[in-house]
Amino acid sequence: MKYRTTLLLVFFLSILSFNCKGQDKTPDEKETIVSTFYFIRHAEKDRSDKTNRNPELTEAGHARAQKWSEVLKNVEFDMVYSTDYNRTQQTASPSAKKNNVTVTSYDPRNIDGKTFIDDNSGKTVLVVGHSNTTPAFVNVVIGEKKYEDIDDSNNANLYIVTIINGIAQSTVLQID
């Protein structure tokens, strides 16, 4: 009798376990997907040669790039993106090195917000751009024209976009 009771108990527990594994999760139980994107403009560039379309960072620019890596030191980046210019690559480099990732180049003229969001779903990402491309990229990601071009003298804006289960929220901070 004891053997049959144990056998029945094991049988019912097996059926219960099988049924629980096969059930879909309710909306409240679905996995939360959080993507966080940090957007900055490149640091101070060398303006001594007006004909140079691809200048390097100044000494102050290199110091700011290093400062960005310090400001963001507690953020673990999965990816770091930059346009393919010296000033943006040099701005992105300290944060990429600190996170042991390579800088991935992107073309600011061909931004596909949906693909970017899908490719970086659940990740924490740094994006380095320019005074016009950075706010434009943020606007594409959040799906609204919220941010204007950055003043040419401003290298201190930090845009933070968080997407939780497809809902985007954003803010901009100025880090001097």
N, C-alpha and C positions, 0 to 999 in steps of 0.2 A: 504494500500500500504506500509506504513511504517512497519507494522508487518511482511509482506511478505519479505521485504528487510532484516530486522533483522534476520528472520528465515533462509534465504538463506546465509547470512553472517556467522551465527553460523554453518550451515551445511558445508560450504566450509572450515571454520577454523577447524572443527572437522576432515574432510577428510585430510587436510594438516597436522594436528597434528598426525593423525594415520599413514600417509605415512612416516613422518619423523622418528617416533619411530621404524618403521619396517626396515629402511634402514641400511645396514652394514656401518661401518665407513670406510673411505678411509685409506690407509696406514699412511697418515700424521696425521689422527685423532685418531688412535689407542692409547690405554693407554700405557704410557711408564712404563716399569717395571725395577726398579733399585734395585739390590742386592749389598750390600757392605760387604766384609769379611775382617776382621783384623786378621792376624796370627802372633803370637809371640811364642818364645821359652820360656820354664820355666825359672824362675830366678835362681840365684846362689844356688846350692845344697850343702849339707854337704858332703864333700869328705873325712872325717876323717876315715871312715871305708870302705876300698876298697871292702869288701865282701857284703856290704849292697846294694842290687839292687833297693831298694825303699827308698832312703834317703829323709829327710825333707829339707826344705830350711834353709839356714844359716840366721843369723841376717841381713846380707847384702841382701840376697834373699828376705826376708820378706819386707825389705825397698824398693827393686825394684818392688815387686808385688804391693805395695802401690803406688809407683810412676807411674806404668802403669795405675792404676785407676785414678790418677790425670792427666796424659797425655791425657787419653781418656775420661775425665770427661764430655766433651760436646757431646760425642757420646752416643746415646740412643740405647743400645743393646737389641734386641729382644730375642737373644739366646746367651749363652756362653757354648762352648764345651771345653772339656779337656780330655786328656788321663787319665787312671785310676791309676795314680801314685801320691804319696804324693806331690812331687815338682810341678807337673802341676796343681793339684787341688788347692794347696796353692797359686799358681801364679794367677789362674783364680778367686779365691774367692773374693778379694776386688772389682773387676770390676763387678762381678755378684751381690754382695750385693748392690753396688751403684745403679745398675739398677733393683733391686728387682726381679731378675730371679735366677733360680737354675742352677747349673753347670750340664750339660749333658755330660756323659762320652761317648767316642768313641774309637774304636779299630783302631790304626794307621796301623795295618796290613791288614785291610779290608776296605779300603776307596773306595767308589763308588762315583766318582765325579758327575756323572749325578744325582744320587739320592740326594746327598748333595745339589746340586744347586736347584733341583726341590723342595726339602723339605724346603728350605730357600729362595725361590723366593720372592723378594720384601722386604726382611728383612735385618737388620744390625746385624752382627754376629761377635763374638770374638772366635777364636780358639787358644788354647794353646797346644803346642806339644814339640818336642825335636829337637836337632840339626840336625838330619837327617829326621825326619818325617814332620817337619814344611815346609821346602822347597819342599819336595816331595808332600805334600798335596796341596800346592800352584800350583805346576806344573800340578797336576791332574785337578784342578779347571780351570786353564787357558788353558789347552789342549796343552801344550808344555813344553819341558824340558829347562826352562829358568834359574832356580835357583839351585845352588849347595848346599851341606850340609853346615851348619853353623859351623865355627870353634868352638871348645869346650870351648874356653875362651870368646866367644861372647854371651852375654845374652841380647843384645840391639837391635836386628833387629825387625822391624815392617814392615810386608808385608801387603799391602793394595790392594785388588782385588775388582774392581767394574765391575759388569756385567749389561749392559744396553741393554735391549731387545735381550739378547743372545750374545752380543759382550763383551768379557772380556778385561779389561786393568789392568795392575798391575804395582806396584812400590814397592821398598823397601827403608826404611829409617832406620837410626841408631840413636836411642834415648839413649844417655848416661846419 
